[in-house]
């Protein structure tokens, strides 16, 4: 019965784990804040890092347990009947309580400290994976924003071309414009329709990428809720470098790994020191012949290895090499952080300039379109001028959208380089 109940529990746990691991369906509008909140725990790399951190925490607990008091209970039952050896019949039944306490064991104490530091570094590895996951989903979400906005922009462009075709048809019918001009307008409308279809297909593909990144089922009906808007940002490059050195998970984790390696080196050297521990035991029971119903013993043991074939010196060299390795990784993490911040700021400056020029170009294109339409309506301009102006205005609108997304991505890139784990690129 117990075996059947245990199997039911295990099977239920398996079903629950499988359900949690399966993608979920999400239908409706999805904001950037929701996407970021989802990816913090649902991202596959984050989940793997969490599992590794749990293992490192368990190892730290195991190392710490060796330096803590130990208490156990044991029961002994003995029946001896060996007359051929001249021994009397003996029976013993005793219950013992055993305790041990390390009094002096620098090696175990330092090893426990090193394991705890390594466990903390593993927790920061989760933050590093989460930081990467957040940055990745922000870029995908921004791309989905852009593709969704492009659908709207190209819908407007198509409507403009259709409106112009309608006006041209009216002028042809009134004898004010040659009929061959209609062919140009129809070609422009067809081109706008193709551009719109391309945008629709690209939006669907990007939305599928977003679903996969968030562990949503591909048949989910996800709609990007936020519109492309520039993200306010006021952090200087000097401030970003300082923040990266203090809070970037890779750097903080590398520092803890250096501290852990140095502590392991101290633990290896402490193996040359004596170790002292206290032990105690009590027992209660009966025996025949009678040996007494109860008793106890207390002892203190000290040990000092004298010759170990070079094992301790080899452990010291091994620990020393780990220190050098950890220090090199810390130097690399710092240098990579400086590089990432510098590159991110270079991209941010370029994106900021491009956004300003794209807005200026849009204003100029809209003015040129207005003038071209007035000239055509008054009979001073030709049809082709207006078609060109419509195309330029449509391209300018798309350029502004792309510039906004590029600038917002650049802001998220700076925050990612600094290790900022807040919701990046989301207006308060």
Buried (B, 14 or more C-beta within 10 A) or exposed (E): EEEEEEEEEEEEEEEEEEEEEEBEEBEEEBEBBBBBBBBBEBBEBBBEBBEBBBEBBEBBEEBBEBBEEEEEEEEEEEEEEEEEEEEEEBEBBBEBBBBBBBEEBBBBBBBBBBBBBBBBBBBBBBBBBBBBBBBBBBBBBBBBBBBBBBBBBBBBBBEBBBEBBEBBBEBBEEEEBEEEBBEBBBEBBEBBBEBBEEBBEBBEEBBBBBBEBBBBBEEBEBEBBBEBEBBEBEBEBEEBBEBBBEBBBBBBBBBBBBBBBBBBBBBBBBBBEEBBBBBBBBBBBEBEEEEEEEEEEEEEEEEEEEEEEEEBBEBBEEBBEBBEEBBEBBEEBBEBBBEBBBEBBEBBEEBBEBBEEBBEBBEEBBEBBEBBBEBBEEEEBBBEBBBBBBBBBBBBBBBBBBBBBBBBBBBBBBBBBBBBBEBBBBEE
